Amino acid sequence: MQYLFHPDELKKGVGPDASDLEFLSCQRIELDAENPATTVETRPDETALVCIAGQFDYRIDGITGTAEIKDMLYVPWKSTIELSAGQAAVVMRIGAPSDRDTGFAHLRFADVDRDPTKHQLYGSEDINSLRDVYMFIDDTFDASRLLMGIGRGRPGGWTVWPPHEHGDEKEELYVYFDMDGGFGIQCVYENLDDAHCFLVREGDMVAVARGFHPNAGCPAGQIAYVYAMAARVAGERSFMALRFQEEFGKKF
């Protein structure tokens, strides 16, 4: 079973055939002078396009706009969207099978950042677990399976703490970016005696089909990532359907 995928592997796309994930897929799209435009067809998947570097323009059903870094586009199933960029940009395409029609949305980081219902602060300075969570596609958003956002820790700090798991309800993946030149450590385990721990850097992805999954950044830079969860049952998208590793805490 492969958990960790590097940027070059993600260019080809990673789905259930290459990981233990059942629903989520992930692809890295690079736009530059040699490849200034591309077309994305979502087919059976509801899809999020996340700008993790630069910015890009888009066109879908007569709607045009520009996505800046940390913006997300939610694109319904059975859709076609055109992307283009005048300079280097990196877009993460993350999808999961949908079961119904939904609507396109451009979710701007600036809007999420200033909305106190979407931008939450979790953890504690006392135990170095303080982090910002930006909830772009939460369980009030009209989607079939996806729950997505951005997490950002403090230098040398932990996030996803206390450890928790939601393998019966949702699988998850993390795409690391905006790491300030540092690296992080991502743990995945169901039992501490059989834990998997990975050194993660800018552009890496870790797949978490199930199990506890805390992570930490090195003191030289923050750990930051896009998180994406897919509900195993379409429509059952509760963000807080999870279980804590109670010896380390019982609430965020």
Helices and strands as residue ranges (DSSP letters): E 4-5, H 7-11, E 25-31, E 37-41, E 45-53, E 56-60, E 63-67, E 72-75, E 80-84, E 89-97, E 105-107, H 109-113, E 119-122, E 131-137, E 146-153, E 158-159, E 164-165, E 170-176, E 184-188, G 192-194, E 196-200, E 205-208, E 215-217, E 224-231, E 243-244, G 246-248
